[in-house]
Amino acid sequence: METTSTTRPNSLHRPEVRDLLDSLHRRSRGDWLRLPMKLPAFAGGLLRGKSMMEILKDGAARDLFLTISPEQGRFLYLVGRTVGARTIVEFGTSFGVSTLYLAAAVADNGGGKVIGTELEPSKHEVATRNIAAAGFSDVAEVLLGDALETLRDVPGPVDMVLLDGWKDLYQPVLELLKPRLRKGSVVLADNIFTFKKGLRPFVDYMQSGKNGFQSTTLSISDGFEYSYYEGP
Ligand SMILES: C[S@@+](CC[C@H](N)C(=O)[O-])C[C@H]1O[C@@H](n2cnc3c(N)ncnc32)[C@H](O)[C@@H]1O
């Protein structure tokens, strides 16, 4: 019997997407070279009793990618495909690396919208340019400003959320979006290992089983909290 197989498109394999992601991941490794130059800002801030998060908020990360790893990106793409995501919200876009993986998933699901949000105007500008260069302007946009304002009117139902902005806002941003989450949606939150103490209340909220979520911390890169929304 003759069998036929069809190669399904994967937008991550389009040359302009693959090459752009390769280049952005390569450049993001330069964060390690830029970090020593931040030491005075970090040391001064810590001496003044500020937390790491407050120092980052003061602008120490303005030129840092702080991006997800390629492994996390491929995982985001697969989750987006698995849940058939048409609407994805991203808190913390930086230069748009994670946005590109999410946009690829939405595009390959047949279209929809990734709504990113970024506080820094210079990062917002570059992210918007990267989205255009990858050919994703029709399925992704980045809102400029504080997520607690910009995401207020995002239309539901939301199929997937990536939390990757400043860590003290994971909980408020989640609460803002929760009424618009569809049953069966997935929330992913990055940096659970680095900010173990600060994110403990958020992880407890997700894992308690009392708030509509089933959740576990995945050991992918810096720890991805993977939460399935069962409904209110
Ligand atoms: C860890 S980086 C995001 C990396 C990005 N998800 C990626 O993988 O390429 C965090 C970003 O969140 C942004 N951010 C932090 N707080 C924010 C807020 N309240 N609203 C919007 N963006 C915020 C920061 O400016 C920073 O660029």
The ligand as a Tripos MOL2 file, in Angstrom:
@<TRIPOS>MOLECULE
LIG
   27    29     1     0     0
SMALL
NO_CHARGES

@<TRIPOS>ATOM
      1 C1         13.2540   39.2280   31.3310 C.3       1 LIG1
      2 S1         12.9690   40.5480   30.2110 S.3       1 LIG1
      3 C2         11.8750   39.8430   29.0250 C.3       1 LIG1
      4 C3         12.5610   38.9120   28.0660 C.3       1 LIG1
      5 C4         11.6780   38.4560   26.9150 C.3       1 LIG1
      6 N1         10.4850   37.7880   27.3950 N.3       1 LIG1
      7 C5         12.4670   37.5050   26.0350 C.2       1 LIG1
      8 O1         12.4770   36.3040   26.3210 O.co2     1 LIG1
      9 O2         13.1010   37.9700   25.0890 O.co2     1 LIG1
     10 C6         11.8640   41.5240   31.1620 C.3       1 LIG1
     11 C7         11.3410   42.7650   30.4330 C.3       1 LIG1
     12 O3         10.1370   43.1540   31.0750 O.3       1 LIG1
     13 C8         10.0230   44.5490   30.9930 C.3       1 LIG1
     14 N2          9.0890   44.9770   32.0380 N.ar      1 LIG1
     15 C9          9.2910   44.9330   33.3660 C.ar      1 LIG1
     16 N3          8.2350   45.4060   34.0440 N.ar      1 LIG1
     17 C10         7.3210   45.7560   33.1040 C.ar      1 LIG1
     18 C11         6.0100   46.3180   33.1810 C.ar      1 LIG1
     19 N4          5.4610   46.6480   34.3340 N.pl3     1 LIG1
     20 N5          5.3330   46.5070   32.0280 N.ar      1 LIG1
     21 C12         5.9020   46.1950   30.8300 C.ar      1 LIG1
     22 N6          7.1630   45.6820   30.7050 N.ar      1 LIG1
     23 C13         7.8500   45.4620   31.8180 C.ar      1 LIG1
     24 C14        11.4570   45.0400   31.2310 C.3       1 LIG1
     25 O4         11.6610   46.3450   30.7230 O.3       1 LIG1
     26 C15        12.2780   43.9670   30.5110 C.3       1 LIG1
     27 O5         12.6360   44.3650   29.2090 O.3       1 LIG1
@<TRIPOS>BOND
     1     1     2 1
     2     2     3 1
     3     2    10 1
     4     3     4 1
     5     4     5 1
     6     5     6 1
     7     5     7 1
     8     7     8 2
     9     7     9 1
    10    10    11 1
    11    11    12 1
    12    11    26 1
    13    12    13 1
    14    13    14 1
    15    13    24 1
    16    14    15 ar
    17    14    23 ar
    18    15    16 ar
    19    16    17 ar
    20    17    18 ar
    21    17    23 ar
    22    18    19 1
    23    18    20 ar
    24    20    21 ar
    25    21    22 ar
    26    22    23 ar
    27    24    25 1
    28    24    26 1
    29    26    27 1
@<TRIPOS>SUBSTRUCTURE
     1 LIG1         1 GROUP 0 **** ****
